[in-house]
Amino acid sequence: MEEKQVSDQTITSVSRESRVFKPSAEFKGQANLGSFETYRKLYAESVNAPDKFWAKQANAQLVWRKPFKQVLQWKPPFAKWFVGGKLNVSENCLDRHLGTARENKAAIIFEGEPGDVRTITYRQLYFHVCRFAHVLENMGVKPGDRIAIYMPMIPEAVIAMLACARVGAVHTVVFGGFSPEALKDRINDCKAKVVITADGGWRRGKIVELKANVDKALEGAPTVQSVLVVKRTAQDINMVEGRDTWWREAWQGAPNFHDAKAFDSEHPLFILYTSGSTGKPKGVLHTSAGYLLGAKLSSQYVFDLKDSDRYFCTADIGWITGHSYVVYGLLSNGSTVFLYEGAPNQPEPDRFWQMIDRHGITILYTAPTAIRAFMRWGDAYVLRHRLDSLRLLGSVGEPINPEAWMWYHKMIGKKKCPIVDTWWQTETGSIMITPIPGVTPTKPGSATLPFFGVAPKVVDNAGKEVPRNSGGKLAITKPWPSMLRTLWGDDERFKKAYFSEFPEHPDYYFTGDGARQDKDGYFWIVGRIDDVLNVSGHRIGTAEVESALVSHPFVAEAAAVGRPDELKGQSLVVFVTLKAGHEPTDELKEVLRSHVGKEIGSLAKPDQVRFAAGLPKTRSGKIMRRLLKELATSGEIKGDTTTLEDFSVIAALKSDDE
Ligand code: WT7
């Protein structure tokens, strides 16, 4: 194995992964983007002459009502794309498919957690959205009004989003797992006028009481005038006279057609709240044409979409992944999207594999945290199923450790499906660094190369590009169409968070991630800069230490944090969960320490190994290292835990304290 242990003043990157997987001739032969040379050529065009590239793409991909006059107006940090153009995003996802071969194709195949299945064609989806657009307009919703969507993963959630887009209302989808308090804060921050919800949703066989949560949230949210409620779980709920309406009743009388108005390219499409490292959540604002173009173009190439595909993204629509790669990117391409309401282990840990066989899913897009859970549950659940319809796999959300990559490749992809490890963010709107399947040779753990029009650089603190194989900060040096436009109501915070890191380059977008480019130019994300460890002068990404730990056959998951240390700056504490059948012993602690020493080098040998029953995670599956750091440092957790998924994890961690 090749040794990549190059150090500079920024970040020491220690990954030693060196396997390369070339695309198979079979996949390559049918890939949308024929060859690596085509990728190189198109990529060069896209960054050398971006105006020309994006003008061509915007005209080819989107349905315009009024052509744009100017591709980009860039006054850093503020961008306007496709200036002067007008379009309707919902028309671009629905009306455009009518009268084509896609009209009666399934747009959505839905499976509820209890096992109910619904298929909705493009024409049917169009009718649903048209009717619901009338419902919103009849309620007095005007273009620019904000609407909060707090729903389970059911077709009505997609219908609600598209109906908002159709009438020019700005949706803010709040993940159904959030508390009434979190919902209230988000509603108040954007002053939403309407809330769309359901009585409840199914999760692990139980009802998530969505409407009851809305009722609580609205006690402190005076801007909301109306609530629309889908009947899903049918338990008794409280309907407030004059405020609350059943979806079905409102929908019944509405006309089947709706003339969609054209909106400006820069008309706000949605706000999506994402957690900041401190304080209140950030309302990331995305607008219409540029966002849609980014989502559509990337879907086409990264998922190599074909009309015969049945695509399953396991993310909730409450996350950006659900916005871009369940709704806008896929429906604008006329694809068939599979939507699942519930938990992956309901009734048994093989639910996904069962559904993949049942519906003939061809593309699966999921997160490393889910993959590691499947690994922990055991191969037997996977091996019960054929999975032979799958042709492509994707990963998103955090660096995928090579161990999980290999398992995904062998167990799920049966060594024949390419894996696209896609790096992007809520803020970027669409995939930024990714392999193109059938085209880009992949390396387990690397998101590989930039997508069209994306100009990433690994830079030092002054914004200067660092040499290959050195670690640094990941910056995006050119604007791109689907970039966030601002943080809702807070231009200053927007500028400070994303365009102030490199004072000499006020036009560089700072991602907050640490990264390294290898000799082939491949990008390796080493984790959030805030999480970087500083051990004896070496700045090491948490992802690399964790990946080394997880490569041990007994380890299911790991989190690495730094604890202040007089001698070393920080000492390295790791929290480890074990796979079923392995006992936490002092001996194993030693084994794991040496294992990391062997995999990375003695500089990264953990000072302390702690076993845990579970790790604290956000609801989107990201490990909350901040909390573990607090625990390792002070023995207590006092910081904000409102985004934590499972509170019992913290209690268990504390009781394990030594
Ligand atoms: C952060 C963004 C993008 C949708 C889901 C998460 C990490 C995301 C990867 C990847 C390494 C990744 C980064 C990024 N991340 N994908 N393929 N490899 N890291 O969206 O909640 O906005 O989080 O997730 O740290 O900055 P998000």
Boltz pocket constraint, residues with backbone or C-beta under 6 A from the ligand:
constraints:
  - pocket:
      binder: B
      contacts: [[A, 274], [A, 320], [A, 321], [A, 395], [A, 396], [A, 397], [A, 398], [A, 399], [A, 400], [A, 421], [A, 422], [A, 423], [A, 424], [A, 425], [A, 426], [A, 427], [A, 433], [A, 447], [A, 511], [A, 512], [A, 513], [A, 525], [A, 527], [A, 528], [A, 620]]
      max_distance: 6.0
